[in-house]
Amino acid sequence: MKVIIIEDEKPSARRLQRMLAQLNLQADVMLHSVEESITWFQNNEHPELIFLDIQLSDGLSFEIFESLDIKSAIIFTTAYDEYALKAFKLNSIDYLLKPIDEDDLEQAVAKYKSRMPKQEQVVLDFNEIKNLLVNPLDRTYKKRFSVQVGQHLKLINSEDVECFYSENKGTYLHTTSGRNYLLNSTLDQLENELEPDMFYRVSRKYIVNINAIHDMVNYTNSRLEIKLQTFKADQVIVSRERVKTFKEWLS
């Protein structure tokens, strides 16, 4: 299992490395700033688990996840409890306050291991194999979505969706009429179900409809900001590693 530590205080990073070694976890990579971390993630295979301080020497570590799509599990290690809510919007396993207690660390690692998917033998039947070999041109994509409105179910056509987004561990769709509805799917599931010529996942948080894009402007760190027709709740940013393929998708 690949483990890294992101911590700007080198003595604290080395102490955590020793504590993890006692739990049979080897953290060979230690990063110390937002800039260094972004560069490392752009050039290396992402780890299974990150031990992450929040306040780094050049900013908050949340900036790393605004620039990159990182799916690694995270155990936060910080002296501040004010960022707990924002932290748990990421792939957070636990939130440990400094100085880190050995028992708390052991429990956090155990929690992570309990959530790791168990390796299972995969057996495909004839129909599943047939589906894997199907011509992409013959594939059908989701045309409508059912959402709960009180005691009623409402059907929304895919062309009436401006974007899909995640918030507070929930997944929502936003319609061209400006309404938001909670879905039972995740963005990962939707990404494989949507018509790729119409929808594109611009970041970990957003999938957008090409027909809903009103404007695009350059944003910091070589990213793009997308302005949609009616969605105004938050900035929709194309993550830096997706900008190139996003522009190709547009054309």
Secondary structure as the mmCIF struct_conf table of DSSP 4:
data_model
#
loop_
_struct_conf.conf_type_id
_struct_conf.id
_struct_conf.beg_label_comp_id
_struct_conf.beg_label_asym_id
_struct_conf.beg_label_seq_id
_struct_conf.end_label_comp_id
_struct_conf.end_label_asym_id
_struct_conf.end_label_seq_id
STRN STRN1 VAL A 3 ILE A 6
BEND BEND1 ASP A 8 ASP A 8
HELX_RH_AL_P HELX_RH_AL_P1 LYS A 10 GLN A 22
TURN_TY1_P TURN_TY1_P1 LEU A 23 ASN A 24
STRN STRN2 VAL A 29 LEU A 31
BEND BEND2 SER A 33 SER A 33
HELX_RH_AL_P HELX_RH_AL_P2 VAL A 34 ASN A 43
BEND BEND3 ASN A 44 ASN A 44
HELX_LH_PP_P HELX_LH_PP_P1 GLU A 45 PRO A 47
BEND BEND4 GLU A 48 GLU A 48
STRN STRN3 LEU A 49 LEU A 52
BEND BEND5 ILE A 54 ILE A 54
STRN STRN4 GLN A 55 LEU A 56
TURN_TY1_P TURN_TY1_P2 SER A 57 ASP A 58
STRN STRN5 GLY A 59 LEU A 60
TURN_TY1_P TURN_TY1_P3 SER A 61 SER A 61
HELX_RH_AL_P HELX_RH_AL_P3 PHE A 62 SER A 67
BEND BEND6 LEU A 68 LEU A 68
STRN STRN6 ALA A 73 THR A 78
BEND BEND7 ALA A 79 ALA A 79
BEND BEND8 ASP A 81 ASP A 81
TURN_TY1_P TURN_TY1_P4 GLU A 82 TYR A 83
HELX_RH_AL_P HELX_RH_AL_P4 ALA A 84 ALA A 87
TURN_TY1_P TURN_TY1_P5 PHE A 88 LYS A 89
BEND BEND9 LEU A 90 ASN A 91
STRN STRN7 SER A 92 LEU A 97
BEND BEND10 LYS A 98 PRO A 99
HELX_LH_PP_P HELX_LH_PP_P2 ILE A 100 ASP A 101
HELX_RH_AL_P HELX_RH_AL_P5 GLU A 102 ARG A 115
BEND BEND11 MET A 116 MET A 116
HELX_LH_PP_P HELX_LH_PP_P3 PRO A 117 GLN A 119
HELX_RH_AL_P HELX_RH_AL_P6 PHE A 126 LEU A 132
TURN_TY1_P TURN_TY1_P6 LEU A 133 LEU A 133
BEND BEND12 VAL A 134 VAL A 134
HELX_RH_3T_P HELX_RH_3T_P1 PRO A 136 ASP A 138
STRN STRN8 ARG A 144 VAL A 149
TURN_TY1_P TURN_TY1_P7 GLY A 150 GLN A 151
STRN STRN9 HIS A 152 ASN A 157
HELX_RH_3T_P HELX_RH_3T_P2 SER A 158 ASP A 160
STRN STRN10 VAL A 161 GLU A 167
TURN_TY1_P TURN_TY1_P8 ASN A 168 LYS A 169
STRN STRN11 GLY A 170 THR A 175
TURN_TY1_P TURN_TY1_P9 THR A 176 SER A 177
BEND BEND13 GLY A 178 GLY A 178
STRN STRN12 ASN A 180 LEU A 183
BEND BEND14 ASN A 184 SER A 185
HELX_RH_AL_P HELX_RH_AL_P7 LEU A 187 GLU A 193
BEND BEND15 LEU A 194 LEU A 194
TURN_TY1_P TURN_TY1_P10 PRO A 196 MET A 198
STRN STRN13 PHE A 199 ARG A 201
BEND BEND16 SER A 203 LYS A 205
STRN STRN14 TYR A 206 ASN A 209
HELX_RH_3T_P HELX_RH_3T_P3 ILE A 210 ALA A 212
STRN STRN15 ILE A 213 TYR A 219
TURN_TY1_P TURN_TY1_P11 THR A 220 SER A 222
STRN STRN16 ARG A 223 LEU A 228
BEND BEND17 GLN A 229 THR A 230
BEND BEND18 ALA A 233 ASP A 234
STRN STRN17 VAL A 236 VAL A 238
HELX_RH_3T_P HELX_RH_3T_P4 ARG A 240 ARG A 242
HELX_RH_AL_P HELX_RH_AL_P8 VAL A 243 LEU A 250
#
